[in-house]
Amino acid sequence: MNARTEPAEAEPATPARPPIVRELLLVAGLFLVYKFGRQLAAGHTAEAFRNAHDVWHLERWLRLPGEGSVQSLLLHGDALAEAANTYYATVHFPATVAFLVWLYLRRPAHYVWARRVLAVVTAAALAVHLVFPLAPPRMLAATGLVDTAHVFGPSVYGPPQTDHLSNQFAAMPSLHFGWALMVAIGLIVATRSRLRWLWLLHPLVTLLVIVGTANHYWLDAIVAGVLLSLALALIHAPRRTAPAATAEPGADTVVPAEEPVLVGARR
């Protein structure tokens, strides 16, 4: 049997993007499943308030800082409270969508990784919402906190009894914080700029907003961070592709060994 050598096929420098139609259908499907699941978790008012009292007392036992210390900063002026409410209402979903779109266009491999992580975190959050309904601190009189969205506006929620678009008893975990943290981590991993660590300001501001507006407890953010950590441990980020080395004039060029291929041999 004669043998000859053929040059090995070069791997593509940029991974192929997933089909756009499939991705749109997949993301839309995940969103609809989550919204439907939240509706299944709606109700359970008495249980949600019992859990809220338990979470509030657990935070005090753990000596976590009071949520009121953050809210008091927002109540110094109407403009600051309105800005926090606007951030809560308008940044969460558009920022996540923009993050995924940018990754899809510029970092396809990181896009697949980020989409999988967000899907796992969101599914886990839905499971927690189903088994542990929780009223937010703005509804709990014992907290002494103000519903800033109701007082200063804008508000994304109506009265719980008539709000059929959202489940207001799904405070734990906070997907506002979990998604914001993933956006920051994803951009830090996928980019090389020295300023990329500034993306951590997004989850930091989000944390202060969700607590200061009395939409979430500290523990809501902590649980979201734990779920995200587990998802990141299970779904590894793609490795960076090393840039091709450019040979300098006069330097010896190393030719990679060619892979021997047997003619007529089966693979």
C-alpha positions, 0 to 999 in steps of 0.5 A: 500500500503506497503512502503519501502526505497531505497538508492537514486542514486548517481549523477556521479562525472564527467559529461559525455562528448558529443559524439566526432563525433557530436562535431567535426561536430558541430565545423566544421559546425560553422566554415564553416558557419562563413567563408561563412558568412564572404565571404557574407560580403566581398566587400563594399569597399567604405562603409568600408573606410567611417566607418573606418574614422568614427571609427578613428575620434570617437576614437580621440573624446573619447580620446583613446590612439593612435594605433601608440603609440603601433606600435612605440614599435614594430618598434624599431626592425625587430625581434619584429615586426616579432614576433608580426606578427607571433603571430597574424598569428599563435596563434589565432586559434590553441590556441582556439582549444587547449583550447576546446580540453583540456576542452573536455578531462578534464572539459566536463561541462566547455567545453559545456559552453565555446563552447556555449559562443564562438558560440554566440560571433562568430555569433554576430560578423558575424552579425556586419561584415554584417551590419558594414564593416570596413577597418582595420587601416593598410589600412587607410592612415589617421592613419599614421600606417604601415602594419607591416605584409606587411613590415616585414612579415609574412602576412596572407592576400593578396591584398584585391582585390584578397584575396578570403579566408578572408574578410579584411573588418571585423575588428569590432569586433576583434575575435582575442581579443574576443576568446583570452579573452574567453580562459583566462576566461574559464581557470580561471573558470575551474582550481584552480591553484593560477597561473591561473590568468596569463592566462590573459596575453594571451588576453593582448598580443593579444590586443597589437599585433592586435593594434600594427600590425595595424590590429584592432582599440581599439574599435574593441577590446572593442566591442568584450569585450562587446559581450563576456560580454553579452554572459557570462551573458546569458550563465552561467558557470557550478558550481564546484562540491564540493569534497566529505568529508573524515571522520576522524577516530573516528568521527561520520559519518552522514548517509544521509536520504534515500528517501522513495519510494512507491512500486507500485507507478507510477513516 
